Amino acid sequence: MKLSKTVAVVGVGAAMAFAGFSSVTNAATATANLGVSATVTNNCTISTAALAFGSYDPVVANASANLDGTGTVIVACTKGATATIGLGLGSNASGSVRRMTDGSSNYLTYELYQDSGRSTVWGTAGAGLLSPVAAPSKAARNFTVYGRVTSNQDVPAGTFNDTVVATVNF
């Protein structure tokens, strides 16, 4: 009889194990939606590549001819952002006249333009602001700065410099 009792206990244990597995197959599920969001804000960066006019010869070459040069303003904005780009008058301006200095009291006047024909002065307000089309992508865009040192200036030999602040408004 002992043998049959042992068999009965094993049979009950196996039945309990199967009962445990059957409850897993009857499990229920529930779902919920998780909202996900982000905010993209307009942003722009600005940098420059210098405008170096080179040598100005007040006696011969530039006695009657202007000295032209170009520089670059580089702007990258959020795709679709509209921006305006302004160029200040420089560190040595007298009123609205841009001037480079040799570090003493000598000045060489110049102007900055938005167009290759040098007809639209590049400034900081109104028509002086460059207003490019909205950014087609986040890729940087180059905008040429057209510069001109006017002819027939009477200045001594030396190195003349100025610093102009470039600003992007967005």
Z-matrix of the N, CA and C atoms (Angstrom, degrees):
N
C 1 1.422
C 2 1.498 1 113.20
N 3 1.203 2 115.46 1 -28.02
C 4 1.442 3 118.03 2 177.28
C 5 1.514 4 111.03 3 -59.15
N 6 1.246 5 115.67 4 -39.48
C 7 1.436 6 120.13 5 -177.84
C 8 1.524 7 111.10 6 -62.65
N 9 1.266 8 120.19 7 -40.30
C 10 1.449 9 121.59 8 -178.88
C 11 1.513 10 111.62 9 -71.36
N 12 1.332 11 119.54 10 -31.84
C 13 1.459 12 121.81 11 177.42
C 14 1.524 13 109.82 12 -65.35
N 15 1.294 14 117.14 13 -39.44
C 16 1.452 15 121.13 14 -179.52
C 17 1.521 16 109.64 15 -65.37
N 18 1.269 17 116.88 16 -41.24
C 19 1.448 18 121.12 17 179.18
C 20 1.516 19 109.62 18 -64.56
N 21 1.283 20 118.47 19 -38.56
C 22 1.456 21 121.64 20 179.91
C 23 1.521 22 110.72 21 -65.37
N 24 1.304 23 119.48 22 -39.23
C 25 1.466 24 123.00 23 179.82
C 26 1.529 25 109.53 24 -66.63
N 27 1.304 26 117.99 25 -42.21
C 28 1.461 27 121.83 26 178.21
C 29 1.517 28 108.80 27 -62.75
N 30 1.275 29 119.76 28 -41.13
C 31 1.460 30 123.55 29 179.67
C 32 1.515 31 111.66 30 -63.65
N 33 1.303 32 118.91 31 -39.30
C 34 1.471 33 122.85 32 178.57
C 35 1.528 34 109.58 33 -68.30
N 36 1.332 35 118.11 34 -41.62
C 37 1.474 36 121.95 35 178.81
C 38 1.518 37 111.16 36 -62.00
N 39 1.322 38 117.76 37 -41.90
C 40 1.456 39 121.53 38 179.57
C 41 1.516 40 110.27 39 -67.07
N 42 1.307 41 117.47 40 -37.55
C 43 1.457 42 120.95 41 178.44
C 44 1.523 43 110.36 42 -65.27
N 45 1.339 44 118.09 43 -38.59
C 46 1.466 45 121.55 44 179.33
C 47 1.534 46 110.19 45 -68.33
N 48 1.326 47 118.04 46 -36.80
C 49 1.464 48 121.48 47 178.90
C 50 1.517 49 110.05 48 -65.70
N 51 1.331 50 118.48 49 -42.86
C 52 1.451 51 121.66 50 177.63
C 53 1.511 52 111.41 51 -64.97
N 54 1.299 53 116.83 52 -36.75
C 55 1.460 54 120.67 53 179.10
C 56 1.525 55 109.83 54 -63.71
N 57 1.338 56 117.65 55 -37.05
C 58 1.472 57 121.34 56 177.67
C 59 1.517 58 111.59 57 -64.59
N 60 1.311 59 117.79 58 -39.96
C 61 1.456 60 120.96 59 179.59
C 62 1.517 61 111.49 60 -71.00
N 63 1.245 62 118.33 61 -33.57
C 64 1.459 63 119.96 62 -177.29
C 65 1.521 64 111.37 63 -69.73
N 66 1.321 65 118.91 64 -26.20
C 67 1.460 66 119.92 65 178.63
C 68 1.530 67 110.51 66 -72.23
N 69 1.341 68 121.23 67 -26.35
C 70 1.454 69 124.43 68 176.99
C 71 1.522 70 109.61 69 -68.15
N 72 1.262 71 119.15 70 -39.48
C 73 1.453 72 121.71 71 -179.55
C 74 1.520 73 111.49 72 -70.97
N 75 1.306 74 118.65 73 -16.25
C 76 1.461 75 122.17 74 178.15
C 77 1.529 76 112.10 75 -99.87
N 78 1.385 77 120.17 76 13.63
C 79 1.466 78 122.53 77 -176.93
C 80 1.524 79 110.29 78 -69.46
N 81 1.320 80 117.54 79 149.53
C 82 1.462 81 123.52 80 179.43
C 83 1.536 82 109.06 81 -101.75
N 84 1.348 83 117.68 82 160.44
C 85 1.465 84 122.18 83 176.01
C 86 1.523 85 108.94 84 -127.54
N 87 1.326 86 114.32 85 157.14
C 88 1.464 87 120.86 86 175.42
C 89 1.528 88 107.18 87 -139.27
N 90 1.315 89 117.77 88 151.24
C 91 1.465 90 121.87 89 179.91
C 92 1.519 91 110.09 90 -128.34
N 93 1.316 92 115.31 91 158.05
C 94 1.466 93 122.34 92 174.00
C 95 1.524 94 107.21 93 -148.82
N 96 1.314 95 116.79 94 152.29
C 97 1.463 96 121.90 95 178.04
C 98 1.526 97 109.74 96 -90.92
N 99 1.306 98 116.35 97 137.79
C 100 1.458 99 122.99 98 177.09
C 101 1.519 100 107.46 99 -106.21
N 102 1.331 101 117.89 100 114.23
C 103 1.457 102 121.45 101 177.55
C 104 1.524 103 110.40 102 -73.88
N 105 1.317 104 116.25 103 138.78
C 106 1.461 105 122.41 104 179.34
C 107 1.518 106 107.63 105 -130.16
N 108 1.335 107 117.55 106 131.86
C 109 1.458 108 119.36 107 179.98
C 110 1.522 109 110.89 108 -147.56
N 111 1.314 110 115.34 109 160.55
C 112 1.464 111 123.07 110 174.80
C 113 1.519 112 107.05 111 -150.77
N 114 1.294 113 116.67 112 152.86
C 115 1.451 114 121.63 113 177.30
C 116 1.521 115 108.47 114 -114.65
N 117 1.320 116 116.36 115 125.10
C 118 1.456 117 121.56 116 176.41
C 119 1.525 118 107.01 117 -100.65
N 120 1.313 119 116.45 118 124.79
C 121 1.457 120 120.55 119 179.91
C 122 1.523 121 109.88 120 -106.74
N 123 1.325 122 115.72 121 152.50
C 124 1.457 123 119.72 122 175.54
C 125 1.519 124 108.85 123 -67.94
N 126 1.313 125 114.64 124 138.18
C 127 1.457 126 120.97 125 176.65
C 128 1.515 127 108.03 126 -149.98
N 129 1.311 128 116.41 127 149.10
C 130 1.463 129 121.90 128 176.47
C 131 1.520 130 109.23 129 -140.42
N 132 1.326 131 115.32 130 151.26
C 133 1.458 132 121.69 131 170.95
C 134 1.519 133 107.55 132 -122.77
N 135 1.326 134 115.89 133 155.50
C 136 1.465 135 120.25 134 -179.80
C 137 1.523 136 109.17 135 -139.64
N 138 1.322 137 115.86 136 140.93
C 139 1.456 138 122.39 137 173.40
C 140 1.524 139 107.15 138 -147.09
N 141 1.316 140 116.59 139 174.22
C 142 1.461 141 119.93 140 -177.33
C 143 1.521 142 111.36 141 -138.63
N 144 1.312 143 114.76 142 159.35
C 145 1.466 144 123.49 143 167.82
C 146 1.524 145 105.22 144 -120.87
N 147 1.315 146 117.26 145 126.82
C 148 1.468 147 123.82 146 -169.96
C 149 1.523 148 114.21 147 -54.98
N 150 1.312 149 113.77 148 150.62
C 151 1.452 150 122.51 149 171.32
C 152 1.536 151 105.88 150 -100.93
N 153 1.315 152 116.35 151 110.44
C 154 1.464 153 121.43 152 179.46
C 155 1.528 154 107.98 153 -112.53
N 156 1.313 155 116.94 154 110.23
C 157 1.465 156 120.93 155 -177.06
C 158 1.526 157 112.96 156 -69.63
N 159 1.298 158 117.62 157 -29.34
C 160 1.456 159 119.97 158 -174.90
C 161 1.523 160 109.72 159 90.35
N 162 1.319 161 116.42 160 -153.80
C 163 1.471 162 121.62 161 -175.00
C 164 1.522 163 112.35 162 -83.69
N 165 1.310 164 114.26 163 132.02
C 166 1.468 165 122.33 164 176.06
C 167 1.524 166 107.42 165 -106.99
N 168 1.312 167 116.89 166 122.46
C 169 1.467 168 122.52 167 -178.71
C 170 1.529 169 108.64 168 -110.45
N 171 1.355 170 117.67 169 98.10
C 172 1.465 171 120.04 170 -176.92
C 173 1.530 172 114.12 171 -71.39
N 174 1.323 173 118.22 172 -15.30
C 175 1.462 174 121.11 173 -175.31
C 176 1.535 175 112.52 174 -90.02
N 177 1.343 176 116.82 175 -42.88
C 178 1.466 177 118.95 176 -174.94
C 179 1.533 178 110.89 177 -117.60
N 180 1.334 179 116.66 178 -77.56
C 181 1.470 180 121.48 179 -170.46
C 182 1.529 181 113.21 180 -59.36
N 183 1.323 182 117.91 181 -43.11
C 184 1.463 183 119.64 182 -175.83
C 185 1.527 184 113.05 183 -106.05
N 186 1.338 185 116.07 184 16.17
C 187 1.461 186 119.45 185 174.02
C 188 1.529 187 109.73 186 -66.67
N 189 1.329 188 115.77 187 -32.14
C 190 1.466 189 118.99 188 179.81
C 191 1.527 190 113.06 189 -131.72
N 192 1.319 191 118.03 190 -1.41
C 193 1.472 192 121.17 191 -179.36
C 194 1.529 193 110.45 192 -121.40
N 195 1.308 194 115.82 193 135.83
C 196 1.463 195 120.72 194 176.27
C 197 1.519 196 110.25 195 -67.17
N 198 1.333 197 116.28 196 157.01
C 199 1.459 198 121.77 197 173.95
C 200 1.527 199 107.38 198 -108.70
N 201 1.335 200 116.58 199 115.69
C 202 1.466 201 121.41 200 -177.43
C 203 1.522 202 110.47 201 -104.33
N 204 1.320 203 115.28 202 153.65
C 205 1.454 204 122.34 203 176.20
C 206 1.520 205 109.95 204 -157.38
N 207 1.320 206 115.88 205 170.44
C 208 1.468 207 120.15 206 178.25
C 209 1.524 208 110.45 207 -134.76
N 210 1.305 209 114.47 208 152.20
C 211 1.455 210 123.81 209 172.72
C 212 1.520 211 107.35 210 -134.98
N 213 1.307 212 117.43 211 -172.30
C 214 1.459 213 120.33 212 -176.90
C 215 1.518 214 110.96 213 -141.75
N 216 1.326 215 115.28 214 139.41
C 217 1.467 216 122.39 215 168.41
C 218 1.520 217 105.57 216 -110.19
N 219 1.325 218 116.32 217 128.68
C 220 1.467 219 121.94 218 -177.14
C 221 1.529 220 108.00 219 -112.62
N 222 1.337 221 115.95 220 123.33
C 223 1.464 222 121.15 221 -177.38
C 224 1.526 223 109.32 222 -128.62
N 225 1.324 224 115.41 223 133.62
C 226 1.465 225 122.02 224 173.07
C 227 1.518 226 107.31 225 -124.73
N 228 1.331 227 116.77 226 127.95
C 229 1.470 228 122.03 227 -178.78
C 230 1.525 229 110.64 228 -131.24
N 231 1.310 230 114.89 229 161.88
C 232 1.452 231 121.50 230 172.81
C 233 1.530 232 108.95 231 -56.33
N 234 1.311 233 117.12 232 139.59
C 235 1.461 234 121.88 233 179.03
C 236 1.525 235 109.97 234 -51.46
N 237 1.333 236 116.50 235 129.05
C 238 1.459 237 122.18 236 178.44
C 239 1.525 238 114.22 237 87.81
N 240 1.324 239 118.27 238 -8.57
C 241 1.469 240 121.01 239 -179.25
C 242 1.526 241 109.96 240 -71.20
N 243 1.321 242 115.94 241 139.32
C 244 1.458 243 120.90 242 172.93
C 245 1.521 244 107.49 243 -101.29
N 246 1.301 245 115.76 244 141.47
C 247 1.459 246 120.74 245 -176.38
C 248 1.518 247 109.74 246 -144.96
N 249 1.322 248 115.83 247 160.94
C 250 1.452 249 122.07 248 168.98
C 251 1.522 250 107.28 249 -123.89
N 252 1.324 251 115.44 250 151.03
C 253 1.462 252 120.96 251 -177.52
C 254 1.522 253 108.02 252 -123.23
N 255 1.321 254 115.49 253 126.87
C 256 1.450 255 120.86 254 179.51
C 257 1.517 256 112.02 255 -119.30
N 258 1.331 257 115.42 256 151.81
C 259 1.459 258 122.20 257 174.29
C 260 1.521 259 108.49 258 -122.84
N 261 1.320 260 116.16 259 124.82
C 262 1.460 261 121.43 260 179.65
C 263 1.520 262 112.05 261 -68.44
N 264 1.330 263 115.23 262 176.23
C 265 1.466 264 121.13 263 -178.50
C 266 1.526 265 113.02 264 -78.62
N 267 1.309 266 117.76 265 -16.38
C 268 1.454 267 120.81 266 -179.42
C 269 1.514 268 111.55 267 101.74
N 270 1.305 269 115.57 268 170.06
C 271 1.465 270 122.59 269 -175.25
C 272 1.518 271 113.75 270 -76.11
N 273 1.327 272 117.90 271 -16.83
C 274 1.467 273 120.85 272 -173.40
C 275 1.517 274 113.65 273 -120.30
N 276 1.325 275 117.07 274 19.36
C 277 1.462 276 120.75 275 -176.39
C 278 1.528 277 111.29 276 -63.28
N 279 1.309 278 113.76 277 149.21
C 280 1.465 279 121.56 278 171.58
C 281 1.515 280 105.43 279 -120.82
N 282 1.349 281 116.26 280 103.60
C 283 1.464 282 119.90 281 -171.97
C 284 1.512 283 108.50 282 66.11
N 285 1.326 284 116.33 283 -122.08
C 286 1.463 285 119.93 284 179.39
C 287 1.524 286 112.21 285 -102.74
N 288 1.332 287 117.26 286 12.37
C 289 1.461 288 121.81 287 -179.34
C 290 1.525 289 109.76 288 -95.11
N 291 1.322 290 116.15 289 121.47
C 292 1.467 291 121.27 290 176.81
C 293 1.527 292 109.02 291 -78.71
N 294 1.339 293 114.11 292 136.78
C 295 1.463 294 118.58 293 -178.45
C 296 1.525 295 110.78 294 -141.96
N 297 1.331 296 115.14 295 141.73
C 298 1.453 297 121.48 296 168.80
C 299 1.524 298 106.59 297 -97.17
N 300 1.313 299 116.19 298 151.89
C 301 1.459 300 120.36 299 177.70
C 302 1.518 301 110.84 300 -124.53
N 303 1.323 302 115.31 301 155.70
C 304 1.458 303 120.82 302 175.14
C 305 1.522 304 110.96 303 -93.23
N 306 1.312 305 116.52 304 7.76
C 307 1.460 306 121.59 305 179.68
C 308 1.506 307 112.97 306 97.31
N 309 1.308 308 117.18 307 -10.32
C 310 1.469 309 120.13 308 174.49
C 311 1.522 310 107.45 309 -115.05
N 312 1.278 311 118.27 310 -135.97
C 313 1.473 312 119.88 311 -177.22
C 314 1.524 313 112.59 312 -102.49
N 315 1.310 314 117.53 313 24.86
C 316 1.464 315 121.82 314 179.68
C 317 1.532 316 109.76 315 -106.23
N 318 1.330 317 115.39 316 135.88
C 319 1.458 318 120.93 317 -176.11
C 320 1.516 319 111.46 318 -131.35
N 321 1.321 320 115.32 319 144.15
C 322 1.456 321 124.12 320 175.66
C 323 1.528 322 106.23 321 -120.11
N 324 1.320 323 117.67 322 114.83
C 325 1.471 324 120.65 323 -175.95
C 326 1.531 325 110.22 324 -80.81
N 327 1.307 326 113.63 325 150.76
C 328 1.466 327 120.96 326 179.85
C 329 1.526 328 108.37 327 -154.05
N 330 1.323 329 115.88 328 171.89
C 331 1.462 330 120.95 329 176.20
C 332 1.514 331 109.25 330 -142.78
N 333 1.337 332 115.87 331 155.07
C 334 1.464 333 123.28 332 178.50
C 335 1.520 334 109.03 333 -117.85
N 336 1.327 335 115.75 334 138.65
C 337 1.463 336 121.39 335 -174.75
C 338 1.528 337 111.68 336 -129.71
N 339 1.331 338 114.34 337 157.19
C 340 1.466 339 121.47 338 177.94
C 341 1.524 340 112.58 339 -86.23
N 342 1.318 341 117.58 340 -20.23
C 343 1.464 342 121.36 341 -172.42
C 344 1.520 343 111.55 342 -125.77
N 345 1.325 344 114.85 343 156.45
C 346 1.463 345 120.52 344 -177.60
C 347 1.523 346 112.41 345 -66.80
N 348 1.326 347 118.08 346 -23.93
C 349 1.461 348 121.74 347 176.87
C 350 1.524 349 112.32 348 -77.45
N 351 1.337 350 115.14 349 -6.17
C 352 1.468 351 122.82 350 178.72
C 353 1.532 352 111.52 351 53.70
N 354 1.331 353 114.20 352 51.13
C 355 1.467 354 119.74 353 178.56
C 356 1.528 355 112.41 354 -114.06
N 357 1.341 356 118.95 355 -22.00
C 358 1.466 357 121.94 356 -179.58
C 359 1.529 358 108.97 357 -110.41
N 360 1.333 359 115.54 358 107.93
C 361 1.471 360 120.76 359 -179.68
C 362 1.514 361 108.99 360 -66.06
N 363 1.328 362 116.67 361 138.17
C 364 1.464 363 122.75 362 179.64
C 365 1.519 364 107.69 363 -93.68
N 366 1.324 365 115.84 364 115.93
C 367 1.457 366 121.27 365 -177.57
C 368 1.511 367 112.80 366 -129.64
N 369 1.340 368 115.93 367 -149.34
C 370 1.466 369 120.82 368 -174.14
C 371 1.522 370 113.96 369 -119.84
N 372 1.328 371 117.98 370 2.62
C 373 1.468 372 119.43 371 -178.24
C 374 1.525 373 110.23 372 -151.69
N 375 1.323 374 115.28 373 158.53
C 376 1.463 375 121.94 374 174.60
C 377 1.505 376 113.40 375 52.59
N 378 1.348 377 115.49 376 -132.66
C 379 1.459 378 121.57 377 -178.76
C 380 1.525 379 112.03 378 -66.36
N 381 1.325 380 117.36 379 -15.86
C 382 1.460 381 121.22 380 178.19
C 383 1.518 382 113.47 381 -72.71
N 384 1.334 383 117.02 382 -17.89
C 385 1.468 384 121.23 383 177.83
C 386 1.518 385 110.08 384 -80.98
N 387 1.305 386 116.49 385 137.69
C 388 1.459 387 120.94 386 172.58
C 389 1.526 388 106.81 387 -82.84
N 390 1.332 389 116.04 388 129.64
C 391 1.472 390 121.27 389 -178.36
C 392 1.524 391 109.70 390 -121.93
N 393 1.322 392 117.75 391 82.45
C 394 1.470 393 119.73 392 179.90
C 395 1.531 394 111.50 393 -70.89
N 396 1.316 395 116.42 394 167.02
C 397 1.462 396 121.08 395 176.44
C 398 1.524 397 108.62 396 -64.72
N 399 1.323 398 116.15 397 161.11
C 400 1.472 399 121.21 398 179.01
C 401 1.527 400 109.75 399 -54.68
N 402 1.316 401 115.29 400 146.43
C 403 1.464 402 121.14 401 -177.87
C 404 1.530 403 110.58 402 -59.87
N 405 1.340 404 118.30 403 121.80
C 406 1.462 405 120.61 404 179.69
C 407 1.527 406 112.56 405 -74.54
N 408 1.324 407 116.77 406 -18.44
C 409 1.459 408 123.07 407 178.19
C 410 1.525 409 107.24 408 -162.84
N 411 1.309 410 116.28 409 -178.81
C 412 1.463 411 119.72 410 179.02
C 413 1.528 412 112.55 411 -81.24
N 414 1.308 413 116.92 412 -4.10
C 415 1.465 414 121.52 413 -178.75
C 416 1.527 415 111.10 414 -63.50
N 417 1.314 416 115.67 415 143.59
C 418 1.465 417 121.37 416 178.70
C 419 1.533 418 110.07 417 -64.33
N 420 1.329 419 114.90 418 142.22
C 421 1.464 420 121.31 419 175.97
C 422 1.522 421 108.51 420 -118.72
N 423 1.325 422 116.00 421 140.98
C 424 1.463 423 122.40 422 179.28
C 425 1.521 424 109.78 423 -99.46
N 426 1.330 425 115.38 424 132.85
C 427 1.453 426 122.05 425 176.37
C 428 1.526 427 107.77 426 -121.74
N 429 1.316 428 116.44 427 122.43
C 430 1.463 429 121.15 428 -176.69
C 431 1.522 430 110.25 429 -76.83
N 432 1.323 431 114.78 430 135.38
C 433 1.463 432 122.21 431 172.80
C 434 1.523 433 105.54 432 -103.21
N 435 1.330 434 115.76 433 120.51
C 436 1.462 435 121.11 434 -179.79
C 437 1.524 436 108.10 435 -98.40
N 438 1.324 437 116.22 436 119.99
C 439 1.457 438 120.65 437 -177.87
C 440 1.511 439 112.17 438 -112.16
N 441 1.340 440 114.48 439 156.29
C 442 1.468 441 119.93 440 177.93
C 443 1.525 442 109.79 441 -147.42
N 444 1.339 443 115.43 442 127.20
C 445 1.465 444 121.98 443 168.66
C 446 1.524 445 104.44 444 -98.14
N 447 1.324 446 115.80 445 120.99
C 448 1.459 447 119.14 446 -175.86
C 449 1.525 448 111.38 447 -69.57
N 450 1.309 449 115.01 448 152.28
C 451 1.460 450 121.46 449 -177.98
C 452 1.527 451 111.63 450 -73.37
N 453 1.313 452 113.54 451 168.82
C 454 1.461 453 123.69 452 171.56
C 455 1.529 454 114.89 453 62.10
N 456 1.333 455 116.22 454 37.15
C 457 1.469 456 119.32 455 174.60
C 458 1.527 457 108.39 456 -94.65
N 459 1.310 458 116.04 457 139.09
C 460 1.458 459 122.00 458 -177.61
C 461 1.521 460 108.68 459 -101.88
N 462 1.336 461 116.27 460 92.70
C 463 1.469 462 121.98 461 -176.83
C 464 1.519 463 110.00 462 -129.32
N 465 1.343 464 117.18 463 152.88
C 466 1.458 465 120.06 464 177.45
C 467 1.529 466 110.66 465 -77.82
N 468 1.316 467 115.79 466 165.41
C 469 1.463 468 121.26 467 175.85
C 470 1.522 469 108.64 468 -63.83
N 471 1.306 470 116.29 469 146.37
C 472 1.461 471 121.56 470 179.27
C 473 1.513 472 110.43 471 158.31
N 474 1.314 473 115.64 472 178.51
C 475 1.456 474 121.77 473 177.41
C 476 1.523 475 108.09 474 -103.80
N 477 1.310 476 116.37 475 122.55
C 478 1.464 477 122.78 476 -177.35
C 479 1.526 478 109.37 477 -108.77
N 480 1.332 479 116.39 478 136.28
C 481 1.463 480 122.06 479 -177.61
C 482 1.521 481 111.11 480 -139.90
N 483 1.304 482 114.54 481 160.36
C 484 1.465 483 122.49 482 171.72
C 485 1.524 484 107.22 483 -153.72
N 486 1.316 485 115.87 484 161.57
C 487 1.466 486 122.13 485 176.00
C 488 1.522 487 108.10 486 -125.72
N 489 1.322 488 115.88 487 122.93
C 490 1.464 489 122.57 488 179.82
C 491 1.527 490 107.97 489 -111.95
N 492 1.321 491 117.19 490 132.54
C 493 1.466 492 121.63 491 177.74
C 494 1.518 493 109.16 492 -86.49
N 495 1.334 494 116.04 493 125.66
C 496 1.467 495 122.74 494 175.27
C 497 1.528 496 107.21 495 -100.05
N 498 1.343 497 115.66 496 133.05
C 499 1.468 498 121.64 497 -176.28
C 500 1.520 499 110.36 498 -129.57
N 501 1.329 500 116.40 499 135.69
C 502 1.462 501 120.81 500 172.11
C 503 1.534 502 107.37 501 -111.34
N 504 1.320 503 115.19 502 127.90
C 505 1.462 504 122.24 503 177.64
C 506 1.522 505 108.03 504 -109.61
N 507 1.346 506 116.25 505 128.79
C 508 1.469 507 119.76 506 -177.37
C 509 1.524 508 110.40 507 -142.21
